[in-house]
């Protein structure tokens, strides 16, 4: 995890680098790099599409060029939405698109991106499976002069031109603050609340931000003994969940419940970094928790199953991130890059989406900040589900459950 606020004045050279992106050219792509093309073509067969997910659309005029969209997996709900929105919005704006899902397999994502470069894409949008494992593909993109937008998850390579995401640290602080406010920890007196923690995938640069944002809010209460992590499992590596897997989160939660709570110890809170992990934890609590109190469970994303759990009182909150808006910002940024426009906060009004321009917080390598557009996440509970319906992206059935509009 790299979050650093630079307290020094940036040199003129550094500012120039940031305007152009963090390392790569923001010129429209040169697609005739023979070496990159040949190598990518060689790997094409080794990277079959994930079921019917890979899609190449050549039915638009492609006036704006060809865009490669590399998503991590279809097994986690949100990426299906991200992929669909990006694909639709770029096509509607006149671009040809290539969309791949890499089944949470980093080597496959490298191959998928190499194939896109061989295919002559003008710009890449990549949500990395592993932010440290894309160097081969990123270096080839840089050689080919293809700008890269790191989408939602930062990639640790200076070929990345720009980063579009939500304010990841704030996602964590919203979860932590929700726990503080709901349990009124300020006024807890001698009451002790028992808590457990489940974080995300260590390969995903975001996971550390979510965890740290929440822990920074909760640590004073842990230190004061108001919050007690009964298992003692608090450090990120111990509570992390590879690939954000629901099954892995379920299994670990079952182990914790049988080891530390089978004697009737009351569990009050389970801080979960996102919805896929919250789903596993909620399942473990439903099947394996001996107590009868309701446990405060946090989440992130607004996955359908989790929204159902919120309606049913099984999960308490989720931090919602409107990924349709994330696609809109990505499209606006991509257009500006391909037009050779200046990239800075002056673009934001043209997006029509609330976000900030941040040139300090995210670094693709030590000392190399990546200019970032960061959108604003919101807390959703059973009390404001209508806010999701109001986005037009969900409908509410007569049973009160929400469905995402496909
Ligand atoms: C995203 C989260 C998501 C997680 C698992 C993270 O990178 O920011 O929204 O829950 O990946 O898909």
Boltz pocket constraint, residues with backbone or C-beta under 6 A from the ligand:
constraints:
  - pocket:
      binder: B
      contacts: [[A, 76], [A, 78], [A, 152], [A, 153], [A, 200], [A, 204], [A, 206], [A, 207], [A, 244], [A, 273], [A, 274], [A, 275], [A, 276], [A, 300], [A, 301], [A, 321]]
      max_distance: 6.0
